[in-house]
Amino acid sequence: MTEPSVFEQVPAALRRFVPARFRSDIPIVPVVRLSGAIGISSPLKPGLTLANVARSLERAFSMRNVRAVALSINSPGGAAAQSHLIYRRIRALADEKKVPVLAFVEDVAASGGYMIACAADEIIADASSIVGSIGVVGGSFGFDKLIEKIGVERRLYTSGENKAMLDPFLPEKPEDVEKLKALQREIHESFIALVQERRGAKLNSRETALFSGAYWTGQRGLELGLVDAVGDLRTILRERYGEKVRTPLIAERGLFGRRTPGVSHGLEQLWSGPSLADDMVATLEARALWSRYGL
């Protein structure tokens, strides 16, 4: 015979005075918001990285009486590695805690944002949400003719013949472009395999553009098997877990004490690290790399 819980031992008349977080009769579905570009982060504008969201995810999956974890996703994608790291952390926690995961798409879950959504057991989108974009994109500019025209000489010193590959101030080399495309193909194939593993037979195999990088509305995504349902977080969770379901937002204190979803940057981190000038340089370098290898 199963021993009664502490809550069940409390007289019925007194149970309503027990804090909700200790009441086993009130379902808890914590919400973790994952918003913004993935992998592009600075103290003034934190983006989505594993370091920034790991603590929020751990807290959500470790809450008492948790019935599921809801991910509120609004991301156009970004760095391939960070997208995959966040995806893997969600799956690891879900498997460890034996807790189902529901992903709710707001405006967009495209590319890397859709990869993260695939970590969920179910993906729910608004009819007008944007989903998909299963592909890899890279882009840059060519300034070599411009600097030649205005009389600027490019001086670049490297150790390693490929260190300055695709430098925007040098003429483009066909062999460098092919190396980039080979990297993109490898990342794209991994992305496709992940989606096929998670979505399986739900995917509409007759849609030839499914892995072409194209994107669709949530309603069309439902027809293609990219999402499981059309709806919104509040309505779906109440239908699943009842009117009394609690949906606490799990977010760390951000810059200037404001709650920043999924971000752990604090005021002390802004000034104890590199200067803002250094940070701007690092951010520009990150954007350049992302433009070559991003999702």
C-alpha positions in Angstrom: 0.0 0.0 0.0 1.4 3.4 -1.0 2.1 5.8 1.9 0.1 9.0 1.8 2.1 12.1 0.9 2.6 14.9 3.4 0.0 17.0 1.6 -2.6 14.2 1.9 -2.0 14.0 5.6 -3.1 17.6 6.1 -6.8 17.9 7.0 -8.9 18.9 4.0 -10.0 22.2 5.7 -6.4 23.3 6.0 -5.1 22.2 2.5 -6.1 25.4 0.8 -3.6 27.3 3.1 -0.7 25.2 2.0 1.6 27.1 -0.5 0.8 26.0 -4.1 4.4 24.7 -4.7 3.9 22.1 -2.0 0.4 21.0 -3.1 0.5 17.7 -5.1 -3.0 18.4 -6.4 -2.0 21.5 -8.4 0.0 20.6 -11.5 3.1 22.5 -12.3 4.3 23.2 -15.8 7.3 25.6 -15.7 7.9 27.8 -18.8 11.4 28.5 -20.1 11.5 31.3 -22.7 14.1 30.8 -25.5 14.1 34.1 -27.5 16.5 35.7 -29.9 19.4 34.8 -32.2 21.4 31.8 -31.2 25.1 32.1 -30.4 25.4 35.8 -30.9 25.7 37.3 -27.4 27.1 40.4 -25.7 26.6 41.8 -22.2 24.3 44.5 -23.6 22.3 42.1 -25.8 22.4 38.5 -24.6 21.6 35.9 -27.1 20.8 32.2 -26.8 23.7 30.1 -25.7 23.9 27.0 -23.6 25.7 29.0 -20.9 22.9 31.5 -20.7 20.0 29.0 -20.6 21.5 26.0 -18.8 20.6 27.2 -15.3 17.0 28.0 -16.3 16.5 24.6 -17.8 18.0 22.8 -14.7 15.6 24.8 -12.5 12.6 24.0 -14.6 13.2 20.2 -14.7 14.0 20.1 -11.0 10.8 21.7 -9.7 8.5 19.9 -7.3 5.3 18.3 -8.8 6.4 19.1 -12.3 4.1 17.5 -14.9 5.9 18.8 -18.0 8.3 21.6 -19.1 7.1 24.1 -21.6 9.5 25.8 -24.0 8.3 29.2 -25.3 10.4 29.6 -28.5 10.9 32.7 -30.6 14.1 32.4 -32.5 15.2 32.7 -36.2 18.2 30.5 -35.6 21.9 31.2 -35.5 25.0 29.2 -34.6 24.8 25.5 -35.4 26.9 24.3 -32.5 25.0 26.3 -29.8 21.6 25.2 -31.3 22.7 21.6 -31.0 24.1 22.1 -27.5 20.9 23.5 -26.2 18.9 20.8 -28.0 21.1 18.1 -26.3 20.8 19.6 -22.9 17.0 19.7 -23.1 16.9 16.0 -24.2 19.4 15.0 -21.5 17.3 16.6 -18.7 14.0 15.2 -20.1 15.4 11.7 -20.2 17.0 12.0 -16.8 14.0 13.5 -15.0 11.4 11.5 -17.1 9.5 14.7 -17.8 7.7 15.4 -21.1 8.6 18.6 -23.0 6.2 20.8 -24.9 7.5 23.4 -27.3 5.3 26.4 -28.1 6.3 28.5 -31.1 5.6 32.2 -30.9 6.5 34.3 -34.0 9.2 32.0 -35.3 11.1 28.8 -34.7 13.2 28.6 -37.8 16.5 26.9 -38.6 18.4 26.6 -35.3 15.2 27.7 -33.5 13.4 24.7 -35.0 16.3 22.4 -34.1 15.7 23.4 -30.4 12.0 22.9 -30.8 12.7 19.3 -32.0 14.0 18.6 -28.5 10.4 18.6 -27.4 8.1 15.6 -27.4 5.4 17.8 -29.0 5.7 21.1 -31.0 2.7 23.5 -30.9 2.6 26.6 -33.1 0.3 29.4 -33.8 -1.3 29.2 -37.3 0.7 32.3 -38.3 4.0 31.2 -36.8 7.0 30.6 -39.1 8.6 27.1 -38.8 11.2 25.1 -40.8 14.1 26.6 -42.6 16.0 23.3 -42.3 19.2 24.4 -44.0 22.6 26.2 -43.5 23.3 29.7 -44.7 26.5 31.6 -45.2 27.1 35.1 -46.5 29.6 37.9 -46.7 30.7 40.9 -48.8 33.6 41.4 -51.2 35.5 44.6 -50.6 38.7 43.8 -52.6 37.7 45.9 -55.6 36.5 48.8 -53.4 39.7 49.1 -51.4 41.8 48.9 -54.6 39.7 51.7 -56.1 40.2 54.0 -53.1 43.9 53.1 -52.8 43.8 51.0 -49.6 46.3 48.1 -49.4 45.3 45.0 -47.4 48.0 43.7 -45.2 47.3 40.4 -43.5 49.8 38.2 -41.8 48.9 34.5 -41.0 50.4 31.2 -40.0 48.5 28.6 -41.9 47.5 28.7 -45.5 43.8 28.6 -44.8 43.7 31.0 -41.9 42.4 33.9 -44.0 40.0 31.8 -46.0 37.1 33.9 -47.4 38.5 37.1 -46.1 36.1 39.8 -47.5 39.0 42.1 -48.3 40.8 39.6 -50.5 39.7 38.2 -53.9 37.5 35.1 -53.6 39.1 31.7 -54.4 36.9 28.9 -55.8 38.7 26.3 -53.7 37.8 28.3 -50.5 34.2 28.5 -51.6 34.1 24.7 -52.1 35.6 24.1 -48.6 32.9 26.3 -47.1 30.2 24.4 -49.0 31.6 21.1 -47.8 31.2 22.3 -44.2 27.7 23.5 -44.9 26.7 20.1 -46.4 28.1 18.3 -43.4 26.1 20.5 -41.0 23.0 20.3 -43.1 23.1 16.5 -43.2 23.4 16.4 -39.4 20.5 18.8 -39.1 18.3 16.6 -41.4 19.2 13.4 -39.5 18.2 15.1 -36.2 14.8 16.2 -37.6 14.2 12.8 -39.1 15.1 11.1 -35.8 12.8 13.3 -33.7 9.9 13.7 -36.1 10.0 10.3 -37.7 6.9 9.1 -39.5 5.1 12.4 -38.8 7.0 14.1 -41.6 5.3 14.4 -45.0 7.7 12.4 -47.2 6.0 13.7 -50.3 7.1 17.3 -49.7 10.4 17.5 -51.6 11.2 21.0 -50.2 11.1 19.8 -46.6 14.9 20.0 -46.1 15.6 22.7 -48.7 15.8 25.6 -46.3 12.2 26.6 -47.1 9.9 27.8 -44.3 6.2 27.7 -43.7 3.4 28.9 -41.5 2.4 26.9 -38.4 -0.8 25.8 -40.2 1.2 24.5 -43.2 3.8 23.1 -40.8 1.1 21.0 -39.2 0.2 19.5 -42.6 3.9 18.8 -43.3 4.5 17.1 -39.9 6.8 19.8 -38.7 4.5 20.6 -35.8 2.0 18.5 -33.9 -0.8 21.0 -33.2 -1.9 24.6 -33.7 -2.6 26.5 -30.5 -1.2 28.6 -27.7 0.6 27.9 -24.5 -2.2 28.9 -22.0 -5.0 27.2 -23.8 -3.1 23.9 -24.4 -1.8 23.6 -20.9 -5.2 24.3 -19.4 -6.8 21.7 -21.6 -4.1 19.1 -20.7 -3.6 19.8 -17.0 -6.7 21.6 -15.9 -7.7 25.2 -15.0 -5.5 25.3 -11.9 -2.3 24.5 -13.7 0.5 26.7 -12.6 3.0 27.9 -15.2 5.8 29.7 -13.5 8.2 31.5 -15.8 11.8 30.4 -15.1 14.1 33.3 -15.8 17.4 34.6 -14.3 17.9 38.2 -13.2 19.4 40.0 -16.1 21.0 43.4 -16.8 20.0 46.1 -14.3 18.0 43.5 -12.4 15.4 42.9 -15.1 14.2 39.4 -15.7 15.8 38.3 -19.0 14.3 35.0 -20.2 17.0 32.3 -20.3 19.8 34.8 -19.7 22.2 34.9 -16.7 24.2 38.1 -17.5 24.3 40.4 -14.4 25.4 44.0 -13.9 28.6 42.8 -12.2 29.4 40.6 -15.2 29.2 43.6 -17.5 31.9 45.6 -15.8 34.1 42.8 -14.4 34.9 41.4 -17.8 36.5 42.9 -21.0 35.8 46.5 -21.9 32.8 47.3 -24.0 35.1 48.1 -26.9 36.6 44.6 -26.6 33.1 43.1 -26.5 32.1 44.9 -29.6 35.1 43.5 -31.5 34.3 40.0 -30.2 30.7 40.4 -31.3 31.7 41.5 -34.8 34.0 38.5 -35.0 31.3 36.2 -33.9 28.9 37.6 -36.4 31.4 37.1 -39.2 31.8 33.4 -38.2 28.1 32.9 -37.8 27.5 34.4 -41.3 29.7 31.6 -42.7 28.5 28.6 -40.7 25.1 29.6 -39.2 21.8 27.8 -39.4 
